[in-house]
Amino acid sequence: MARRLTTNNQINTFINRVIGEANHHAPGVAQVILPLSQAVRARLNLAQDRVEVYERLGQMARTCWVTLGGKKYAFSYNYKAKKIDLRNRSIQGSLIYQFDNQTTAPSIRRVVAGL
């Protein structure tokens, strides 16, 4: 089940929690989460676009879906690659890009601008 985040405070809380968990469990992506979220949020219009977070047993997980301009994208941690996958429509959709702490700010901006 997915929970829709409708306010900036809800999104901030989610991002901060994901960063905290990444610091403990996925340090190879912990530093890219904030700049990636900032690039996405710069394009986000909460009146039209959607941010949804996977919810399991009443608790928010780390997988999220963002709909920008009517197109849906999934962000999830790839345990095997130790990177954040950006996929088309769902966590099983076609891979668009993988992010980790080595991903540069210009690369993040370029990928997000292309969404």
N, C-alpha and C positions, 0 to 999 in steps of 0.2 A: 504494500500500500504506500502511496505517496502523500506527503503533507505539503500543501502549498504555503510558501512563505510570501507574505503580502506586504511586509513593511521592511524598511531598512534596518530597524533594530533586530528583527527576526533573522535577517540575512547576516548581520554582523555577529550575532550570537552563534549562528551555524558556522561561519567562517572561523571564528575564534576557537570553537570547539574542535573543528577539523585540524587546525594548525596545532593545537595542543596535543591531539592524538597522534598527529604525524611526527611531532618531536619525539614521542616515545616509541612509536611502532614503524614509522616510515621516514626516517631522517633524510633520506635522499630526495624527498619531495617537499619537505617542510618549508623551505625558503621560497619555493615557487608559488605556493598557494595564494599568498597575499597579492603579489603582482598579477597573477592570473585572474583572481577574483576582481581586482580593480579594473582590469581591462574589460572584463565581461560587464561589470556594473556600469562602466562608462557608456556602454551601448544599450543598457537595460532601461526600459520604460515600464515601470510597475503598473501603470494604468492599462497597458496593452500586452506586455510580455509576461511570462510566468517563470517562477523559480519553484521547483518541487524537489523535495528531499525524501529519500526512501525511509520509511518508518517500519520498524520491526518491534512488535510487542510494546507499542506505545513510546518507543525510543527512536530518536532520529539517528539514522546511520550516516555514512559518509558519501554515499552515491547521490548525485543530484542531476536533475534535468533542467535545462534552461531553454525556454522558447523565445527566440528573437525573430521578430518580423514574420511570425507564423511558422518558422522552422525550428524543430526540436532537436536538441543536442544533449548527450549524456556525458557526464564527467564521473569517472570512477577510478579507483586505484587498481592497478594491474600488479598483483602480487608476484607474478613470475618475472615481469620486466622491471619491477620496482619503479614504475612511472605512473603518472596520471594519464589515463586514456581519455581522449575526446573522440566521441563516436557520433555518427549520424543516427538520430532518432532514439536509439536504445543502447543499453550496455552490450548488446550483441550486434549492433549496427556496424556499418563499415567504419574502419579506423580513419580518423581525420588527422590526428596528431598525437604525439606522446610528449608530456612535459616532465621535467625533473629539475633539480637545482642547477643544472648546467644550461638550461634553456635561457637564452638571453632575452632581455626586455624587448628589443626590436622584433625578435621572433614571436614572442607572445603577442605583441601588438599586431603584427602581420597576420597571424593565424586568426585572432579574434576579429580583426577587421574584415576578414574574408567570410565570416559566418553570415 
